[in-house]
Amino acid sequence: TPDPPESRTRAKSLHHPPPAWKELGMVCVVTHTQLFLSRGTELELSGGASLFLGSGSNLRFQSLLLDEERGNLLLGAKDHIYLLELDNLNRNPKKINWPPPKERIEMCKLAGKNAHTECANFIRVLHSYNRTHVYACGTGAFYPQCAFAEVEATLHLNTNSVESGRLKCPFDPWQPFASVMKDQYLYAGTASDFLGKDTAFSRSLGPPHDQHYIRTDISEDYWINEARFIAAHPLADTFNPDDDKIYFFFREASREGSSGDKNVFSRVARVCQNDVGGLRSLTNKWTTFLKARLVCSIPGPDGVDTHFDELQDIFLLPTRDERNPIVYGVFTTTSSIFKGSAVCVYSMADIRAVFNGPYAHKEGPDHRWVEYEGRIPYPRPGTCPSKTYDPRIKTTKDLPDDVISFIKYHPMMHKAVYPLTGEPVFTRINVEYRLTQIVVDHVMAEDGQYAVMFLGTDVGTVLKVVTITQEGWSTEELLLEELQVFQVRLADIFSLLQQQLYVGSRDGLAQVSLHHCALYGQGCAECCLARDPYCAWDGHSCSRYIPASKRRARRQDIKNGDPSTQCWDLEDAIVTDEEEKLLFGVEHNSTFLECAPKSQQAHIRWFLQRPGSDHREEVKMDERVIETELGLLIRSLQRRDAGVYHCMAQEHSFSRTLLRVALRVVEHGQAGGGPVRPEDPVAQARQRYKEYVKLMGDPLHGVDQYCEQVWLRQRKSKQKNRTGSAKWKLMQEAKKSRNRRHRDSILVPKA
């Protein structure tokens, strides 16, 4: 493998010191100049995020690499590599222009690929090779290429080092893959052909004096079959460096069970880093490859579980013991009928226990996987060679033939890996989006430590979620925020760094703050009810919680979210300055009362105080009065709907009034419209049902669209019912003049 000219003579000296660059993995970002927080609250870009759009359109950002020492960020995009400054993404960005040759673009087009979204060089691999150079790979218009790029003095591509990217980078810019660089060796899981059928996990590169090209066995489909690789991580199993392994996660098609049908299963696999292949069998193939099923399911009645079989993303949350990170996985269902996503959490101890357990074996007429009960050769298949264990076995080429033969036909473990809690910690069922990515931050709060999850979706949103362990080891999942970062699907960039979330899409890279405490409100109760581990009440405002701060006592209750215990001595916990509004509605028309709590955990209840009465009664919902996420929709307004509406937010035992709306109903004739033709009640009910279904299908946008349609029908109705009577025109002008005098006091309903 060619080294950069400047580093050929010092490759050995730079082999062991840690590189300056830190690999962030694949991540996703968004493409708008504004972000939206929680139920449509607008988050100004200048206050909570910054956006890098590059120098062109559809740059398709796909890889990210951090230089902590220099404070730089390396970004892989379509035909470009960008070098950005962390503190200001748009200040003096540098770039490398690396398009594929024109003849490759033409060949790609002739193969039926899209000229804009496929026939380009999408940079999907960025790994630190040493302190001066980065190893980069791109799809090269379905002809992957790799090269070294210098990043120390200047940013430029070493064109003399360009080489084939096969088995290092996918051909397809949208096919999932995984790669990691360890000790100058590149471990990659990807497709090795144009059609994407032959998938393999391989090792390449390495120091010039010690290069060993290894891959999974292609002759046996039960090693890896139609795989989609998700993540790869180097981990030390013991204190002996000979035991260091590469764990990689993927999903594949496999025939398991009595039906014999090919289904999708999620896997975790591992290989030894010192594996150099076999001597007579499995030459240049892994001799320590083992895999196990990764299960994420909801237990059901009679032992029938609901499985989330398609692994989408993996994140390893570091702990004090670097050998035992906590594994977070995002899964989705394979069914087209039942759609859902889930997050499951695993321990490395459980994963290692499965790999140290019984092997699986295919037997019987249907070739089902069953537990292998025969003799297991020595040393145990999958064990890394080490002089500590057996001085006779120095490398994998010294392994006995029966060990090589056994692992060739028994790569699967019999037992599966199950979640720590026995079920998902977070689920989303029957929603209009799927979870696709995850990063996790470990946060210290006043009442303990919490893992805050940031989940990317396929509609450009980011969910901020925390799970809380209650008494009896039951868990409570809280959706803290929902950020609309982009209006399109997120790209392969989704990383966490220095209290910033980096999210990528086809159009840009967003740098988003992890906390937006000021948006929770200006009172102690609101801050406490938010239950955000990043935020606490400091006596004046809801601000960032810093555990080591010497400031006066911070008020925060993540576990229970009870303001009565935290804000009992403050006026805002008892007396509320709720907003008051005056709203006029026209009889027989629709009116929308907008009220959305800042807290995602709040439950809204509506109460009506009729004119002349001190009693408040709860508003009953039906097909005419509909409660949405943004407020209360009253259709075909009637005179009895007049009164003062109270919007109450309730969380646990704490409740407060968020809004009071005095609704006055104006007779239709007084509003300037002509006589109303009675409608067919059956047709009217049918139309209302259609509108209700559409509104509930998309509550965030449905209200806007619905109100626009209602107002459009009203305008058409007015035009249709106008007469040429001079008397009628005179009455209309008189009413208009009266309306002008009171225009400032009338609030037009907004969706």
N, C-alpha and C positions, 0 to 999 in steps of 0.2 A: 504494500500500500504506500503510495507516495506521501512523504512528509513535506510540509512547507519548506522551501529552501532554507529559510532562516532558522528552522527548528530541527533540521536533520541531525546536527551535531550535538544538540542539547536535549534530545528526546528522553534520554535516560535520566538526566538530572531533573527533568520536569515531570517524571512519571509518577512520583509519589506525593509531592506537595499538592495541597488542595487547590484547584483552579479558582481564578477570580470570578468566574461566571457561575451562576446558579441556575439550574434548569427548573423551569416552572411547569413543564408539561403542556398539554394542550388545553386551551381555554376559549371562552366565547365572549364577544362584546356586542354592543348595540349601535344603532345608526341614526340617532336624532339629536337635535341640539338641545332638547329638553328631556328631563326624566320625570316620571310620574310616580309618586309615592302613595301607596295604600289607597284604594278607592278614589283615585283621580286627583289627589292633592298634588299640586305642581311643585316640583323641586327644581329651583333655579340651578342651571348648570354651573354658574360661578360659585355657588355656595357648597355644592356637594359633589361635583364631578367635573372632569375635563375630557375633551374629545379630540382624538387625532384622526383626521380624514385622509391624510396622505396627499399625493399630488395628482391623483386621478380618480376615476370612478370604478366601482366594482373591483377593489383591490383584493378582496377575499383574504383577510388576515387569518393565518392558520398556525403560526408557531411563535413562541415567545421565549426569550432567554434573558436572564438578569445578570448584570455586572454590579455586584454590591459594592466593590471597592471603588469603582469609578462613578457610581450612581447613574449607570446607563441601562438602557433596555434595548435589546435586539429583537426586531420584529420581522417575521417572514410573511410575505404577501405575494400577490400575483406578479411575477416577473421582477420583483424587487426584494431587497433586504434593507430595512431601515434601522438606523441607530438613533435612539431618542434619549433625552434627558429625563430622569425620573421626576424631578421637581417641576418640570414644564415640558410636556410632551411636544409642544409646537415650537420650541425654541431651538433654532438651528438644527433641524433634523438632517442627518446624513443618510445617503442611500447608495446601494449597489444596484445597477441595472443588469439583470440576468435573464433575458428572454431566451426561448429556445431558438435554434436555427430555423430559417424560413422553410427549408425542405422538410423539417420535422413537423412544422405546422401544417404544411400541405398534405403530408402523409396522414396526419391525424384527422384532417377534414375528410380525406378520401375514405377513411375507416368509419365514417359516419358520426364522428364526434362533433360537439358544438364548438364553434370557433371562439366564442367568448368565455364560456364557462368550463371548457375542458382542454382546448388546444392552446395551452399556455404553460409556463413554468411556475407552478404553485409551490412555494417553499414550505415544505412540511417537516423538515428535520433541521434543528439548530441545537448543536451540542458543543459544550466547551471541550476542546482537545488539549490545550495547554494555556499558559498565561497570555499568549500572543495571538493564538489562532482559534477559530471556531470551525467545526465541521458542519457543512450545510448540504442539504439534498432537496431537489425539487422534482416535480413530476415530469418536466421536460416535454410537454405535449405527448403524454403517454409513452415517453422514452426516458425514464428517470436518470438523472445525473447528480453526482456529488462532487464537491470541491472544498478546498480550504479557503477561508476568508480571514484576512488579517484585521484585527480590531484594536491593536495597541496604539501605534502612532497614527496611522491613517486607516480608513475603511476601504478596502479594495479586495477583489476576488483574485485568487491565484489561478489564472487560466491554465497554467501548466499542470495543475493538480486535478483537473477535471477527469472523472472516471465514471464508470457505469454505476447506477444506483440500484441495480436489481438486488432484491433481498434486503435492501436498506430503506427504500422509500417506495410507496405504492405507485402504480401507474395512474390510477384513478384519483383525482384530487378530492373526491368525496367519500372514498372508501375508508372505514375506520382502520387505524393501525396504531402500533405502540412501539416506542424505541427508548433506549436509555444508554448513556455512555458511562462506562465504569473502567477505570485504569486504562484508558485509551482504547478499550474494546467497545464496539458498537453492537448492542443486542437489539434486534428488531423483529417484530411480528408483523408480517405483511404478505400480500400476494406477490408471487414471483413471475407472473405472466400477464399478458395484455388483457386477457379475459377475466382475470381475477379469480380463477378457479383453484390454482395451486397455491395454497396458503402454507406458510412455514414460519417457525421461530428460529432465528439464526444468529450467529456471532461472526463478526468480521472486524477488519482493522486490527489494532493492537500494535505494540512496539515492533519495530522492524525485525528484531532478532527472535521474536516469540509470537508469530502470527499463526493462528489455527482457525480455519474456516469450518464452522460446524453448523448443522441444521437438523431439523426434525426429519424423521424417516418418511419419505414420500410413498414408499411401497405399501405401507399399512395405513388404511384410512381411519383406523381407530386410534391412531396417535393424534392427528389433527385433521378435521374434515370440514371444509367450507367455513373456516374460522373467520371471525371478525374480532381483531385484537383491540383491547381497550386500554390496558396500562401495563407497564413493566417497572419493577422496583428492585434494586439490589438490597439485600438484607443479610445481616450476620446472624446465624442460628446459635452459635456458641462463641466463646472467647477465642477459639482456635480459628485463625484466618483461613485455614484449609476448608472450613465448613461454610464459608460464604456462598450464598446462592442468589440466583435471580428468580424472583417470583413474578409471574405474569398472569394477567387476567384476560379472559376472552369468552366469547360465546361461539358455539358451533352446532352443526346439524348432526344428529346421531340417532341411531335406532336403538331404543331402550324400552323395556317393558314388553308385555305380552302381545301388543298390537302389531309390533314390527314396523310401525310407521316412523318416518323420519321427523323428529321434532327438534326444536332449539333448546339447548341447555347452556347454562353458564358454568364456567370452569375457573379454577385456580390451578396453576401448574408451577413447577419449579425445576431448575437445573443447577448443577454445581458450576461455579465460576471457573474451577480448575479442570473442567471436563475437556479432554482433547480428542474424544472419539475412541472407537475400538481399534484393535490391532488387525484381526481377521474378519470380524463381523462388525457391522455398524461403523465402518470406516468413514470418518468425517461426518458422523452422525452423533447426536447426543446419546450417551450411555447412562445418564442419570435422570432422564426425563420421566416425571411422574405427574399425573393430573388427578383432580378430584372435582366432584360436582359442588357448586356453590348454590345453596337453596335460600330463597327468599319467599316466604309464603305466609298466609294468614290461616291459622288453624280453623277448621270448620267442623260441623257436626258429623258424627259417625266416622271421624278420621279422614274426611274428604277436605283437603286443603285447597285454598285458592293460591295458585302459583304465579309469581312474576318471574318469568324465565329468561327474559332478554336483558342481559347486562348492558347498561349504557355508559356508566362511568364509575371510576374508583378513586377514592382519596384516602391517603394514609395520614392519620393525625398523630404526630410524634408524641411520645410520652417521655418520662424521665429515663426509662430504659429504651435506648435507641433500637434494641433488638425486637421490641414488642410494641410497635405502633398499633393504634386502633384502626381497623379497616372499615371504611364507609363505602357502600355500594348503592348505585341507583339502578333500579330494575323497572321494566315495563312488561305488560302482558303481551302474549302473542295472539290472543283472540281478537277477531275483528268485531265481535259482539260485545264482549266485556272489556272495556278499555280502562286501564288504570296504571298508576306508577307508585313505586314504593322505595323507601330508603331502609336498608338493613345494615346492621353493625356487627362486625365479627372481631374476634380476638386472634392474634397470631398463635397463641397457645393452642386454641382449638384447631387451627389450620395445621399446625405441626403434628398434633395428636392424630389427625386423620392420615397424614403421610407416614406416620409411624405405625399405623394400624394394618388391618388385613388388606390384601390385594383383591382385585376383581378378576374374574375369568369368564370367558364366553364358552358356553357349552350347551348341549341339547340341540334338537332340530331347529329351534328358532333362534339359536345363538344369543341367548339372553345373558346379561351380565349377572354372575352370581359370585359368592365369596369363594376365593381359592383356598382349598383346604389341604393341598399337597405340601411337599417339602420345599422350604424356601432356602435357596443356596446362600453360601457365605462368601464374601460379606453381604449384608442385606442389600438387595437391589435399590439403587437410589442414593446409597451412602457415598459421600465424597471421599476420594482417596486421600490418605494422610499417613505420614510416618508415625504419628501419635497412636493411631489405631492398629496399624499393621505395617511394620517396616518393609515387608515384601511388596506392598502395593504402593508405589510411588506416584503413578499416574493411572488414568483410566485404561490405558493400553495394557496394564498389568492385571486387569480384572480377569478372573477365570471365565472360560467360555460359557459355563452354565449360568453365570450371572448375566452376561451379555444376552444370551438367548432368552432368559427369563424376562428381562425388562423389555425386550423387543416385542413380546407377545402379552405382557401384563403391565402396560403403562397406567392403567386406571386403578384407583383405590376403591375399595368396596363401600366404605362409609362416605357420607356427604358432610359438608361443613354447614352447620346451622347457625342462625343469628344468636348473639349473646342473650337477647331478651326472649328468644323463641318466636318472635314475630317482628314485623317492621316497626320502626320508631316513627315513621311518617308515611302517610298514604294520601293519594289523590285518586278518587274513583269517579268515573263518569263526568269528567270535566273536558273542556274543549282544548286541552293542551296535554303534553307529555313532559315529564321531567327528563332532562338529557344530561345534565352536568352537576357536579357538586364540588364545593370546597368547604372546609370546616375550620373555624377559629376557636381556640381554647380561651375562654374569657373568665376572669376572676371577678366575682360580684361580692356584695356585702354579706350575702348568706350562703356563699359556696362557689363552686366552679361549675361552669356550664359550657357545653359545646354548641356553638351557634353555626347552623348550616346555611349556606347560600346555595340555592338550587336554581340552575338555569332551565328554561323551558324551550320548546320548539316554536313558540310564538313571540320570542324576544323579551320575555319577562324574567325577573330574578326574584325568587321567594327567599325571605329571611326567616328562618325557623329555629326555634329552640325547643328541646324536649326536656321536661322536668320530671324527675322521679319523686313520686309521692309515697305516702305510707303504704306498706304492703307491696313495695317494689312495682306498683303500677306507674305507668308513664302518662304524662299529659303533653300533647303537642300543641305548640302555640305558633301561629303565623303572625310574626311581628310586622313585617312590611312586604309589600309587593311592588317592585320597581319595574315600570315599563321602560326598559333601557332602549330597545330597538323595536321597530315595527315588523321586523323580519326575523327569521330563525337565527339563533346565535351560531357563531362559527366555532372553530376548534380551540379558541382561547378563552379560558376561564380560570384565573389564578388569583391567589391571595398573597399580598406582599406589603409589609410595612403599613398595616391598617388601611390598605387600599385594595379594592377588588378590580381586577382587569378583565374586561369583557370584550369580545371581538365579534364582528359580523362581516358581511361582504363589503360594507362601506366604511367601517371605521373601528377604532379602538377606544373604549371608554374606560376612564379611571374613576371609580366611584368610591366614595367614603363608606366605611362600614357602619357608620352611625349618623343619625339625623335627629338628635335629641330635641332640638328646638321645635320641631314639627309636632311633637306630642302634645303641646299646649303650654300655657303660661302658669299653670297651677301645680301644687304639690300632688294633689289627687290624680290629675291627668298623667303626670310623670310616673307615679307609682303604678297606676293601672296599666300603663304600657308594658310593664314587665320586661323591659329590654335590659339585658345585663350590661350593655355599654353605657346606660344612662342612669342618672340619679338626681334627686332634688338637692341643690346646694344652699337653699335658703332664699334664693332669688330667682333661679331659673332651672329648667331641666337641661343638664349639661353632661358632658362626658365624665363617666366614673373612672377615677384613677385610684387603685387600691393603696398605693404608697403615699397618697396625698396627705399632707399635714393640715389640710383645711378642716373647718368645723364639720361635725358629723354629717355624713351624707344620708339621705333617706331613700331607701330602696327595698323592695320586697318582691323578688323574682318568683319565689316559690308559691306565694299565696296571692300576691297583688292586692293587698288589703290596705286601703288608705286610712282606715280608722285606726290602725296601729302605728302608722307612720306620720300621719298628718293631723292627729287629733287636736293639736294645739294651734292649728292654723285656720284662719277664717275661711280659706277657699275650700276646705274640706266640708264645711257646713253650708255656707252661703255661696251661691253660685250666681255669677253675672251672666245669665243665659241671654242669648240673642233674641230680640223681639222684632217681628216683621209684620207688616200689614199687606195683605194680598187680596186683590179683587179677582173674582172668577165669574165668568158669564154662564148663566143657566143653560143647561143641556150641553155645554162644552166640557173639555177636560182640563184639570188643574193638577199641577205637580208641586208638592211640598217637599223641598229638598232638605235632607238632614242626614249626615253621615258622620259617625263617631270617628275620632282619631285613632282609637284603639281597635285593633282587629278582633279582640276578645269580647267586645261589648255587644250586648243584646238590646235591640231597640224595641220600645213599646210606645204606642201612640195613644194619647188620651184627648177627649174632646170636652170642652166646657161650653155648653150652649149659652146663648144670650140670656141674661137675666137669672142665671143659675150659678150657685157656688159649687155645685157638684161636678166632678170630672168622671166621665165614663170611658172605659177603654174602647177604642175603635175596633169594630169587628171587620175582618177581612172577608171579601167575597169577590165575585167576578167583576164588580163595579169598583170596589175599593181594593187596590193592590199594593202590597208592600214590596219595595225593591231594595237593592243594596244602597241606593242613593237617596231614598226617601219614600214618600207616600203619593201614589197616583190615584186620583179620584176621577172617574169617568162619568160622563153624563151628569154633570153637577146639578144638584137639586137644592131648593131653598133650605131644607132641613139640614144641609151640610154646613151651614154657616155656624161660626163660633170660633173659639180660641183653641187651637191644636197645640198640645204639649208633646214634644219629642223627648222621651226619657231613655237614657242609656243606663243599663244595669249590668254590673259585673260582680259576681258572688253576692255579698250582702250590701254592696254599695251601689247607690243609684243617684243620678243627678239629672236635672233638666238641661238639655243642650239648646233647645230652641222653642220659642213660642210664636205661633203664627196666627194672627187674627184674620180669618177668612171671611170676606163679605161677598155674598152672592148677588150679582146684578141680574135683573130680569133681562131676558133676551131682547125684548123690544127696546129697552132703554139703552142697549149697547150699540144700537145703530144698524141692526140687521133687519131684514124683512120677515114676513111671516114664515114660520117653520112648517114644512110639510111633514106630516106624521110618517115615520118610517115603518116598514114591515118589521115587527118585533122578532120574527124568526131570523130574517136576514141580518138584523142588527146584532143579535146574539152571536150569530155565526161569525160576523166580522170582528166582534170583540174577542172571541176565542182565538181567532187567527192572530190578532195583534198581541194578545196575552202570551201565546206560545212564542212568538218572535221576540217579545220583550224579555221573557225569562231566559231565552237562549243566549242572549248577550246583554246582561244588565248594564254594563258600562257604556255601551253605545246604543242600546235599544231605546233608552229613554229619549235621547236626542232625536233619533230617527222617528220615534213615535210622535213626539210633540210636533215635529216639523210636518208630518203627514196630517195631524189633526188641524194645525193652523192652515195648511194648504186647502183642506176640505172646507174649512170655515170661510176662507176668502172666496173660493169658487161658489159656495152657497150664497154668499152675500151678493156676488156679481149676478148670479142667476135670478135672485129674487128682487133685484132692483126694479123699480117701475119708473115710468117717465113722468109721474105726477109731480107738478110743481110744488104742491103742498108737501109732498113727501120729501122733496129736496130741501125745502125750507126748514122742515123739522130736523133733517139731518145736519144742516149747517148750524142750527141753533145748538144741537147737542155737541157738535164738534167744538164750538166756541167754549161751551162749558167744560169740556174735557181738557182743552188747552190750559184753562186756568188752574186745573187740578192735576196737571200732568206730572209734576214733580212728586206728588204724594202717592201716585199709583205705581206699584211695582209689577212689571210684566213677568209672569212666571218663566223661569229658565230651566231647561232640562239639565 
